[in-house]
């Protein structure tokens, strides 16, 4: 009679091996999550910047068109916080530093069909919600001629809450948390009147 020996071998992982595997897997997940968050932030920053630049280009195009094809010399009225540009029956009225929101306007386009450039009770807001003008000017070039042919248009738009703007320069956004929801666009162009 032969006796057989039962050799049982145990298969599995030790607690130490499980802890190491969990740590490695957690680190990989953390890196992937951080990467996805950065991709999302970059997407939102790009979309916000593109929207602000599109609005700025549209406004400069509208003002340029009115200057180029008007037979009337533009009149500019400006204070540190407001500006108005009158080109025949068309008026662009700006309030600097005001965020557009419900019932709050920063840049109105008004067309008075009766003729003179007068402020109307309503108009079309050219900026989007939560956008504000930090610079808006239309100046003749050169400054000392009686009938100017050239005008310089300067425009700076900032999108986002005021606490996202740089404290030293309100025309730019500061970095850090929330910076993907802040963007600015600065445009400057010279326009020549085509009609006299």
C-alpha positions in Angstrom: 0.0 0.0 0.0 1.4 3.3 -1.0 0.4 6.5 0.6 0.1 9.5 -1.7 1.0 12.9 -0.5 -1.4 15.8 -1.3 0.6 18.8 -2.3 -1.6 21.8 -2.4 -0.2 25.0 -3.9 -2.0 28.2 -3.3 -2.4 30.6 -6.2 -3.3 34.3 -5.8 -1.9 37.6 -4.9 -0.5 38.8 -1.6 -1.8 42.0 0.0 1.4 43.8 -0.8 1.0 43.0 -4.5 -2.6 44.2 -4.5 -1.6 47.4 -2.8 1.1 48.1 -5.4 -1.3 47.3 -8.3 -4.0 49.6 -6.8 -1.5 52.4 -6.4 -0.2 52.1 -10.0 -3.8 51.9 -11.4 -4.9 55.0 -9.3 -1.9 57.0 -10.6 -2.8 56.1 -14.2 -6.4 57.1 -13.6 -5.3 60.4 -12.0 -3.1 61.3 -14.9 -5.8 60.5 -17.4 -8.4 62.5 -15.5 -6.0 65.5 -15.3 -5.4 65.2 -19.0 -9.2 65.2 -19.8 -9.7 68.2 -17.6 -7.0 70.1 -19.4 -8.4 69.1 -22.8 -11.8 70.4 -21.6 -10.4 73.7 -20.4 -8.5 74.2 -23.6 -11.7 73.6 -25.6 -13.7 76.1 -23.6 -10.9 78.7 -23.8 -10.7 78.3 -27.6 -14.5 78.5 -28.0 -14.7 81.6 -25.8 -11.8 83.3 -27.5 -13.3 82.5 -31.0 -16.7 83.9 -30.0 -15.2 87.2 -28.6 -13.0 87.7 -31.7 -15.9 87.0 -34.0 -18.0 89.7 -32.2 -15.2 92.2 -32.3 -14.6 91.6 -36.0 -18.4 92.0 -36.7 -18.5 95.3 -34.8 -15.4 96.7 -36.6 -16.9 95.6 -39.9 -20.2 97.3 -39.2 -18.6 100.6 -38.2 -16.1 100.4 -41.2 -19.0 99.8 -43.6 -20.9 102.8 -42.3 -17.8 105.1 -42.5 -16.8 103.8 -46.0 -20.1 104.3 -47.7 -21.6 107.3 -45.9 -21.6 110.7 -47.6 -21.6 112.3 -44.1 -18.5 112.9 -42.0 -18.7 110.9 -38.8 -19.2 112.8 -35.6 -17.6 111.4 -32.4 -18.7 112.2 -28.9 -16.5 110.8 -26.1 -16.1 110.8 -22.3 -14.0 108.5 -20.2 -16.9 106.1 -19.7 -19.1 106.6 -22.8 -18.7 107.2 -26.5 -21.0 107.8 -29.4 -20.2 107.7 -33.1 -22.8 109.2 -35.5 -22.6 108.5 -39.2 -25.6 110.0 -40.9 -28.7 108.4 -39.4 -26.6 105.6 -37.8 -25.5 105.8 -34.2 -23.2 103.5 -32.2 -23.5 104.2 -28.5 -21.0 102.7 -26.1 -20.7 102.4 -22.3 -17.2 101.3 -21.3 -16.7 98.7 -18.5 -20.4 97.6 -18.3 -21.1 93.9 -18.5 -24.0 93.1 -20.9 -26.9 91.4 -19.1 -30.6 91.5 -18.7 -31.6 95.1 -19.6 -28.0 96.3 -19.5 -26.5 97.5 -22.8 -22.8 98.2 -23.6 -22.8 98.9 -27.4 -26.0 99.8 -29.2 -26.5 100.1 -32.9 -29.3 102.5 -33.7 -30.7 103.7 -37.1 -33.0 106.7 -37.1 -35.0 106.6 -40.3 -36.1 110.3 -39.8 -32.5 111.4 -40.6 -30.4 113.1 -37.9 -28.2 111.1 -35.5 -30.2 111.1 -32.3 -30.3 108.7 -29.5 -33.3 106.3 -29.6 -34.9 104.5 -26.7 -33.9 101.1 -28.1 -31.5 99.6 -30.5 -29.6 96.4 -31.3 -27.0 95.3 -28.8 -23.8 94.3 -30.6 -22.1 92.5 -27.7 -23.1 89.2 -26.3 -24.1 88.4 -22.7 -21.3 88.9 -20.1 -19.2 90.9 -22.6 -17.9 94.4 -21.9 -16.1 97.2 -23.8 -12.8 98.3 -22.2 -11.8 100.5 -25.2 -13.9 102.0 -28.0 -12.8 104.9 -30.1 -13.1 106.3 -33.7 -10.7 109.0 -34.5 -9.9 110.9 -37.7 -6.5 110.6 -39.3 -4.7 112.9 -39.6 -6.3 114.9 -36.9 -5.8 118.4 -38.3 -7.7 118.2 -41.6 -11.2 119.7 -42.1 -12.6 116.9 -44.3 -10.8 113.6 -43.2 -10.7 110.6 -45.4 -9.2 108.2 -42.9 -10.5 107.0 -39.5 -8.9 104.7 -37.0 -11.2 102.4 -35.1 -10.0 100.9 -31.8 -12.0 98.3 -30.0 -11.3 96.0 -27.0 -13.9 93.5 -25.8 -13.5 91.3 -22.7 -15.8 88.4 -21.9 -16.2 87.0 -18.4 -16.8 88.1 -14.9 -14.9 91.2 -13.8 -13.0 89.1 -11.2 -11.4 87.1 -14.0 -9.7 90.2 -15.5 -6.2 91.1 -14.5 -6.2 93.7 -11.7 -3.3 95.6 -13.3 -4.8 95.6 -16.8 -8.5 95.1 -17.2 -8.1 94.5 -21.0 -6.6 91.0 -20.4 -7.6 87.9 -18.4 -5.6 86.6 -15.6 -4.6 82.9 -15.5 -5.6 80.3 -13.0 -9.0 78.8 -12.0 -11.8 79.9 -14.3 -9.5 81.5 -17.0 -11.1 79.2 -19.6 -14.2 81.3 -19.2 -12.5 84.7 -19.9 -11.2 86.0 -23.2 -10.4 89.4 -24.7 -10.1 90.7 -28.3 -8.4 93.9 -29.4 -8.8 95.1 -32.9 -7.5 98.3 -34.5 -8.0 99.2 -38.1 -7.8 102.2 -40.4 -10.8 102.9 -42.7 -10.9 105.2 -45.7 -14.1 107.0 -46.7 -15.1 106.1 -50.3 -17.8 108.7 -50.8 -17.4 112.4 -50.4 
